[in-house]
Amino acid sequence: MEKKLRLASLLAGAAIIAAACGGSGATTAPASTAPESAAPAESASAGAESPSGEAAAPLAGEVTVWHSYGSGGGETGAFQKALGAILTANPDLKVNVVEQPFADIFTKWSTDVAAGGGPDMFVAPNDSLYAQADAGVLADLTTALDGKLEGFNQVAIDGSQVDGKFFMVPESLKAVAMWYDKSAIPTAPTTTDELLAGVKDGSIKLGLNQGIYHNYGFTGAFGGTLMDDAGKCIADQGGWADAYKFLADLKAAGAKFYTDGNAQKQDFQTGVINATVDGPWQTADFTKALGDKLAVAPMPAGTAPANPLTGTDGWYLNPNSPNLDLATALALQLVGTSSEQILTTDAGHVPAAPGVTIDSPIVQGFADAAAGGLARPQNAQFGNFWGAFGDALNTVLDKGEDPTTAIATACATMNEASGL
């Protein structure tokens, strides 16, 4: 059931309509008063700014957008605040906002758009950029973005393209790093040896997500490379098996591995664990829970620096949309400097846009992690990585399989799926 909310007092004639699918209830803003995160009146003009800093033309019409920021979380409030400023500056614009579960958003978009429907736009990481562009369910924005992204982070630019064509308006960069409670861990471990020693002696109560995305950086720390330039898996040539063995050693030493990310998050916020590897999307909630005790550091290095996957979040547009020009213009305002400043300050986003001030050491830590990470590959072969290597990690951690054997099997499986 959808429940719609009108933020009349905030938007002064413009409207956000917030809905949540799947019976989970509406997003957080009350109907009668502006939310605490609402943009103040004096900042309303900031919403009418293009990424280049020039005044944008007024927006008029109606678009529907999807997001999966999580009802009540820090990203939700920051997004509402940024969008609220744009709507206040554009009273003839109406935006219908629908929250989707992250686990469903890519599949639902592809299914709806392939059937000729779907919303005008959605925001998400570039997890499925290649596959969705290849399937024809994303609008080609190459011409529309020509000259509109000057000064944007180059990693974000590259992460928005497939074969040199834009299929996304870049918003922010994301790479995981090590969150820790500095009242319990005064100095973060800088090497994998230090991390393992801390887990063994109990000074570091480590909790890790049992997924290959969160642990990818450890493979670089042991010198591993996933693919060659042709997309062939070469993980069995060194580094990857060492990384998987290290993760097994961490578990044997007492580190806790989670298959439920919410449980992992709750345990870190309540002190059951005092160190974890996660992303900047946790900034608002972790800060609320730990306050001044919260700190972030790069994933520990081994024989080489860790290389977490650096992804790009951004706005995708529907090729079926009758409002494609309006949706593109709205996306550009949502990634403009003023909007990005809100998302950076309030939600810990690492901005793609130029001119955004980072005044938080936590956000700067994630900016450094993103800069030092491995740009998420956008090719068909990388799509065959996740299942094979996720299964390998599970067999090593849960069944005690030899890491060298597990990696060899995963690499062969990936190459077979890629036809290599």
HUSUL-V807424 format. One record per helix or strand of 3 or more residues. SS is the DSSP state (helix for helix, strand for strand). FROM is the first residue (numbers start at 1). TO is the last residue. Records with the same first field share a line. If there is no record, write none. Layout:
SS=FROM-TO + FROM-TO
This chain:
helix=8-11 + 41-48 + 74-89 + 102-114 + 126-135 + 154-158 + 192-201 + 212-221 + 235-237 + 240-253 + 261-270 + 280-293 + 324-334 + 337-347 + 361-371 + 381-399 + 403-418
strand=15-20 + 61-67 + 93-99 + 121-125 + 169-174 + 177-181 + 206-209 + 256-258 + 275-278 + 294-297 + 309-317
